[in-house]
Amino acid sequence: MNLYSLKMRASKSQDGIEKHISGAEKITGEDSLFIYSKALLTRALYHSKGKADFINIKIEKVNQEDILFLDALPVTTVNVSSYQDGIQKLLAMLEKIGITNASAVLEKLKDTYNMRGAMLLNVDTLERLEPNKDRGIRATYMDEVNSVMKKKDTKDHYNEAIVLATKVAYAPNIIGEICISDDPDYVTGYVASKENGYMRITKLKEMGSEDGGRIFLYRGDHSKVQDCIDYIEKREVLVKNISSILNKPYKTEESTKNKWNFIDKALENLKYNNLYRTMNEIKSAQSAHVTFQGKEMIMMASNNYLDMSNDSQVKAYALKAMGKYGVGSGGSRLTTGTINLHNQLEELLAVFKGTEAALVYNTGYMANIGIISALCSKDDVIFSDELNHASIIDGCCLSKAKIVVYRHNDMNDLEDKIKQNPCSKGLVVSDAVFSMDGDIVNLPQLVEIADKYGLFSMIDEAHSTGVIGENGRGTMEYFHMTRNPDIIMGTLSKAIGSEGGFVCGKQELIEYLKNKSRSFIFSTSLSPAVMAASIKSIELIMDEPQRVQALQENIQYFCNCLREAGIEADSETAIIPIIIGDEKSAMEISRELFEQGYYISAIRYPTVKKGCARLRVALMSTHNKDELKRAARVIAAIVNRYKRMREYV
Ligand SMILES: *Cc1c(COP(=O)(O)O)cnc(C)c1O
């Protein structure tokens, strides 16, 4: 396989000055070149420092015999509570590597603040050795071995820093390096050397300060200056065995007294394991097309399955309610927070689901924890599907009942577990449509088994309401059932396009919950506009079932397109999982799809099991067939390329 060096540098002009935005580089195999180029381009275009107006991407072939392999410097973390402490630690470290005038050396860092590269400093004479004082020395042509093997996420600042420090530490006549980031939000810096490794110091400047720079510490006569610079700027280096922050015991030299340490540590571990979560800011209404990072994208990840969230009639009705009733509801439902809209919505929900009564909660999450914890207590048993939603799991925990988990949608296992765990009061609870797999619960059998053993039956219709059944009424309609489960829970935040959770069932159940369900009682009720939106949305779904049918047609059509393109897909719900397997590939595929204008989420551990990472496509009634066909082709092309690559590696 041919190897290439890939470099990106992005800047923009501000007040006539060229301002650096981002720079990154990789050494990578031919078949990953395309992916990484796009990843780096994305980084340049959508950087938090602004949009680049100059981007330089340079790709050069690397001669494999020239590559120098180095073991990564070992990492130590020093936790400090203030940047003054941090500076003291840094000075002590400099003295440890034999620098006697440490303060004077550190003072020189100020001269690097506006430099793009690093200063090359003779630590004994304090003479600057870099030929161009504005540009400095730039360490380049380096990467970690894993990048070549296509195993690494491209955005890993921790690893990039260690690669650079390792390369520099091995340069001729270099005895160490000091680095403080110029990122105003990043106060951690390091001092590195071949003997003492890479020492991260958690605070080296004040939060918000852009004062950062880098010095390569040189000792010896100047005959080797050019060798040193050539090595740092030109020699190809691959670094291996970078130690994980997680695997290494997190060495704290400074007080474990600092109460914030555990938070720093937890966040760092998440970042290291690619499990750190951030939020995407969408700059338009939630609809089939959205504006994200400055461009229009096809939204294929939203739970707004019927596009009700942006429906003009729904919005108009909500606005009208706001005009009449104001924005806030002013109290909890049992005090002053019930207006006629709350009662109307509950009556409508009962009709929609075919039950005696209904009750609205503020969210689906609150409904689940409120219902389950009110119904069950210490001596009861709850039988729960292993793939149930987190809000069901939390409700079970809150109830203090014994929780028995049965195999996913396996009614034989459910019955076995019930026989093994006899109880005088119990509950069987399941998602109706499973949120990450998109499959449908075997409800007729679940209700039959619950009835046989005298247990309550409960389903969560978050992803079935408005989606399955001829008229979108959910799972009972889908199975043409005459006997409902005892407790039908759902949410107004998905196909309904609004906000809130609900429960439908017998009148006495609803009366009981009004009196006993704490998440219902102790929270301010939803606002009038939200109530009105839910009412109008449900009315529209009831009056115009063609909206639901359009969604169902899209689901069939899209699954067909995927199958034609060689991707297994078979769903009757708006959730279409495309199983990828490993977390890294799933993330990379999702990133590529984003770059192509498809907003499709990758779902990984802990939301799904390790090694079961997937794309989770969510369809909407308002996607048109042409764009679905194109999307299926693009997805299939990328996914199939990954599959081929995996066989090849
Ligand atoms: C989304 C979801 C919920 C929570 O509903 P919210 O209204 O978002 O709080 C509950 N159960 C399932 C299965 C869900 O997917």
The ligand as an SDF file (V2000), in Angstrom:
LIG
                    3D

 15 15  0  0  0  0  0  0  0  0999 V2000
  -37.9880    9.4500   23.3360 C   0  0  0  0  0  0  0  0  0  0  0  0
  -38.4970    8.3590   24.1520 C   0  0  0  0  0  0  0  0  0  0  0  0
  -39.0130    8.6010   25.4320 C   0  0  0  0  0  0  0  0  0  0  0  0
  -38.9330    9.9350   26.1080 C   0  0  0  0  0  0  0  0  0  0  0  0
  -39.8160   10.8540   25.5510 O   0  0  0  0  0  0  0  0  0  0  0  0
  -39.4950   12.4210   25.6820 P   0  0  0  0  0  0  0  0  0  0  0  0
  -40.7930   13.0550   25.3980 O   0  0  0  0  0  0  0  0  0  0  0  0
  -38.4640   12.7320   24.6850 O   0  0  0  0  0  0  0  0  0  0  0  0
  -39.0250   12.6610   27.0820 O   0  0  0  0  0  0  0  0  0  0  0  0
  -39.5410    7.5220   26.1110 C   0  0  0  0  0  0  0  0  0  0  0  0
  -39.5570    6.2870   25.5670 N   0  0  0  0  0  0  0  0  0  0  0  0
  -39.0470    6.0340   24.3500 C   0  0  0  0  0  0  0  0  0  0  0  0
  -39.0930    4.6350   23.8070 C   0  0  0  0  0  0  0  0  0  0  0  0
  -38.4920    7.0580   23.6240 C   0  0  0  0  0  0  0  0  0  0  0  0
  -37.9500    6.7990   22.4380 O   0  0  0  0  0  0  0  0  0  0  0  0
  1  2  1  0
  2  3  1  0
  2 14  2  0
  3  4  1  0
  3 10  2  0
  4  5  1  0
  5  6  1  0
  6  7  2  0
  6  8  1  0
  6  9  1  0
 10 11  1  0
 11 12  2  0
 12 13  1  0
 12 14  1  0
 14 15  1  0
M  END
$$$$
